[in-house]
């Protein structure tokens, strides 16, 4: 599902943010990604959700060598990746319903076909009563659930989450991870970056640790 | 569920983040100017054409006395020559009374003495069905009557043609300037719109939007704004020419007013072309 071979990343003339990273995540897996602030977790995720291109090495997502993809193919590949940002990135002037339906609209689906699915998903994430609300009126937890709903509405094969619990209380954080856990059980590959030790100790998923521009596999209970 | 916004009607790009009334006002003025330039040139061009037609539909021969012959003595030979020349429909020698009437505005009524040597004037109406070689005719007439000169009104025609060509050139320059100004204003508005919506564009790209999908949001906004503004500019120009019809009747005619109708379409095409080209290029460059 995700394969990085000798991947390095640097921004312009700066130092390597990632250096000779090798990583292979199987389809249907669930991994936490941990590491100190500034270690490059977000940069690694950006390579995986195709927001950046590697400076060196080979990145392969869902069997596609990213370096060889055209802009058109990149867009189509992105549609199979759900991204959950720490700062939600909901579009402020669109309602919860419109935000969640946006990936389907972009994929060219007709509203008549997807409306029921969107409403059902919003019920499932507990936002059934807030479909008209604008993001500014939502609590942190509600925003995050809306962001998760938007990330999963297209039934992506891969979900990449960058500190999804960073802006919600611990209980809400656990509920969100349980939700992702459910999706993982349905076959979705999950890669979740977090600082929250409670999460990886609570859920027995393997943990990748990123430090000094390198990634290594950590044991579930190993402390930072 | 009836009070919900479950129909996605909100534009993906917030209209307030894209140029609005200011851009529309500029586009309206530019369209008005374009209509004014085109309309004025068309009117002037048509007037010049009418004058030219009149000028070329009549020629005249003036015969003055020479040291050996009076004007009247030379006239029969000229008239014979004219009647033998193909391409001439009608020949008419003006009476002395007609000549005096023509000269009175300059010399004053009753001031033309009987012994004043008046030239002979012959009006020629060419046959529009046949071509007339005026240079050959002038030479033939001079051969039979040394005091005869053919006047084809060539000097006036040339002046009119030069004026009409200058007006056309001015109109083309004005239209080019208006096109450039409109394109530039739309380009800057598009650029501002891209910058204002940078965050949204990143999200759209991230959830799989293609450049064309994003570009179409900008194109829809700017072509719609341009269309309304250009129609307002066209209406203003129609109003102007309608008022002008008090001076130039043709300015208020429906066929004339309809010739200005393609200008808003041109404005929309400029808007669409500039927006699409710029947005696609910027998106490929990573905004």
Contacts between the chains, C-beta under 8 A, distances in Angstrom:
chain1	res1	chain2	res2	distance
A	49	B	206	6.9
A	51	B	206	6.5
A	71	B	210	7.5
A	71	B	211	6.5
A	71	B	284	7.1
A	72	B	210	6.3
A	75	B	205	7.5
A	75	B	208	5.2
A	75	B	209	6.7
A	75	B	210	4.5
A	76	B	208	7.0
A	78	B	205	7.4
A	78	B	206	6.4
A	78	B	207	6.9
A	78	B	208	4.4
A	79	B	207	7.3
A	79	B	208	3.4
A	83	B	206	5.6
A	83	B	207	7.6
A	89	B	199	7.5
A	89	B	202	7.7
A	89	B	203	5.0
A	89	B	206	7.7
A	91	B	12	7.3
A	91	B	200	5.6
A	91	B	203	6.3
A	92	B	14	7.9
A	93	B	10	6.4
A	93	B	14	4.5
A	94	B	10	5.5
A	94	B	12	7.4
A	95	B	5	4.8
A	95	B	10	7.1
A	97	B	4	7.0
A	97	B	5	6.1
A	97	B	6	5.5
A	97	B	8	7.5
A	98	B	5	6.8
A	98	B	8	5.0
A	98	B	10	5.6
A	101	B	8	5.6
A	102	B	8	8.0
A	102	B	12	7.3
A	102	B	204	7.8
A	102	B	207	6.4
A	103	B	207	4.5
A	103	B	208	6.3
A	105	B	8	6.1
A	106	B	204	6.9
A	106	B	207	6.0
A	106	B	208	5.5
A	106	B	209	4.6
A	106	B	213	6.1
A	107	B	208	6.5
A	111	B	7	6.6
A	111	B	8	6.0
A	115	B	6	5.9
A	118	B	6	7.9
A	119	B	1	7.9
A	119	B	6	6.9
A	131	B	4	5.5
A	131	B	5	7.5
A	131	B	6	6.7
A	132	B	3	7.5
A	132	B	4	5.1
A	132	B	5	5.1
A	150	B	207	7.2
A	154	B	208	7.9
